[in-house]
Amino acid sequence: MLMFLAGWGNPAYAAGGISPCGTINATVVSGQQVQINFPCSAAGWGGVIAGPTSGSIIAADPSQGSPSTYLIYANTPSAQTTDTFTIKDDSNDVITIIVTITPASTPLVVSPTASAYPTVGQSFT
């Protein structure tokens, strides 16, 4: 009864309010996937409220949610550096997820590594 009253008096934790999970931060390399965990929601998540704009949620039906306490976010390569979306926890409370997107890095390889007689316009591959 006390827990019921605590939720009743605090709209942030009443159904449809802000989840005890609050805001969850994750990081993903552009074009890759990341598993985002939210252990504060014991029975999984209940669906997407506002979906990601620079990626998608995979391995679950976004409209239905999942009994798992995680979701997998797949980034679509773009110039975006963040993506934010909201889902419902098992109590229909709001979880905000902020994904930081880092650029994919590939080493620059120049061949040949040195030229005995460099000239302007010499091609390198």
C-alpha positions as CSV (number, residue, x, y, z in Angstrom):
1,M,0.0,0.0,0.0
2,L,2.9,2.4,0.8
3,M,4.4,1.8,-2.6
4,F,1.1,2.5,-4.2
5,L,0.8,5.8,-2.3
6,A,4.4,6.7,-3.2
7,G,3.6,6.3,-6.9
8,W,0.3,8.1,-6.5
9,G,2.0,11.1,-4.9
10,N,4.9,11.2,-7.3
11,P,3.6,11.5,-10.9
12,A,7.1,10.9,-12.3
13,Y,6.8,7.3,-11.2
14,A,3.2,6.7,-11.8
15,A,2.2,4.7,-14.9
16,G,2.9,6.8,-18.0
17,G,5.4,9.0,-16.2
18,I,9.2,8.9,-16.3
19,S,10.7,5.5,-15.8
20,P,13.1,4.8,-12.9
21,C,15.6,4.1,-15.7
22,G,15.4,7.8,-16.6
23,T,17.8,8.6,-19.5
24,I,20.1,5.9,-20.8
25,N,23.2,6.8,-22.8
26,A,24.9,4.5,-25.4
27,T,27.6,4.9,-27.9
28,V,27.8,3.3,-31.4
29,V,30.2,3.6,-34.3
30,S,28.5,4.9,-37.4
31,G,26.9,2.1,-39.4
32,Q,27.2,-0.4,-36.5
33,Q,24.9,-1.9,-33.9
34,V,24.9,-1.6,-30.1
35,Q,23.0,-3.5,-27.4
36,I,21.3,-1.1,-25.0
37,N,20.5,-2.6,-21.5
38,F,17.9,-1.2,-19.1
39,P,18.0,-3.5,-16.0
40,C,15.6,-1.3,-14.1
41,S,12.8,-2.7,-16.2
42,A,12.4,-6.3,-14.9
43,A,9.8,-7.4,-17.5
44,G,11.3,-5.8,-20.6
45,W,10.0,-2.9,-22.6
46,G,6.6,-2.1,-24.0
47,G,7.2,-0.4,-27.4
48,V,8.5,2.7,-29.0
49,I,7.0,6.1,-28.3
50,A,9.2,8.2,-30.6
51,G,11.6,6.2,-32.8
52,P,15.2,6.9,-33.7
53,T,15.8,9.1,-36.7
54,S,19.4,7.9,-37.6
55,G,18.9,4.2,-37.1
56,S,16.4,1.5,-36.2
57,I,15.6,-0.9,-33.4
58,I,16.2,-4.5,-34.5
59,A,15.7,-8.0,-32.9
60,A,12.3,-6.9,-31.6
61,D,9.0,-5.5,-32.9
62,P,9.3,-1.8,-32.1
63,S,5.5,-1.4,-31.7
64,Q,5.2,-4.3,-29.3
65,G,8.4,-4.2,-27.4
66,S,10.0,-7.2,-25.9
67,P,10.2,-9.2,-22.6
68,S,14.0,-8.7,-22.8
69,T,15.7,-6.1,-20.7
70,Y,17.6,-4.8,-23.7
71,L,17.2,-3.7,-27.3
72,I,19.5,-3.6,-30.2
73,Y,20.0,-0.2,-32.0
74,A,21.4,-0.3,-35.6
75,N,22.8,3.0,-36.8
76,T,22.3,4.1,-40.4
77,P,25.5,5.7,-41.6
78,S,25.0,9.5,-41.8
79,A,26.6,12.7,-40.7
80,Q,24.5,12.7,-37.4
81,T,26.4,12.6,-34.2
82,T,23.5,11.7,-31.9
83,D,20.2,10.0,-32.0
84,T,17.5,10.2,-29.4
85,F,14.4,8.1,-29.0
86,T,11.9,7.1,-26.3
87,I,10.4,3.8,-25.4
88,K,8.0,2.5,-22.7
89,D,9.2,0.3,-19.9
90,D,7.2,-2.6,-18.5
91,S,5.0,-0.1,-16.5
92,N,4.4,2.1,-19.5
93,D,6.7,4.7,-18.1
94,V,9.0,6.7,-20.4
95,I,12.7,5.7,-21.0
96,T,14.7,8.2,-23.0
97,I,17.7,6.8,-24.9
98,I,20.4,9.0,-26.2
99,V,22.9,7.4,-28.6
100,T,26.2,9.1,-29.4
101,I,27.4,8.2,-32.9
102,T,31.1,8.2,-33.4
103,P,32.7,8.2,-36.9
104,A,34.0,5.0,-38.3
105,S,37.7,5.2,-38.5
106,T,39.9,3.6,-41.1
107,P,43.7,4.0,-41.3
108,L,45.0,6.0,-44.2
109,V,47.4,3.9,-46.3
110,V,49.7,5.5,-48.8
111,S,51.7,3.5,-51.2
112,P,54.5,3.8,-51.8
113,T,55.4,4.9,-48.3
114,A,58.3,7.0,-49.6
115,S,59.5,8.3,-52.9
116,A,63.1,8.9,-53.8
117,Y,62.4,11.7,-56.2
118,P,59.0,13.3,-55.3
119,T,57.5,15.4,-57.9
120,V,54.4,17.5,-58.1
121,G,51.6,15.5,-59.6
122,Q,53.1,12.1,-58.7
123,S,50.3,9.7,-58.2
124,F,49.9,7.7,-55.0
125,T,47.5,4.9,-54.5
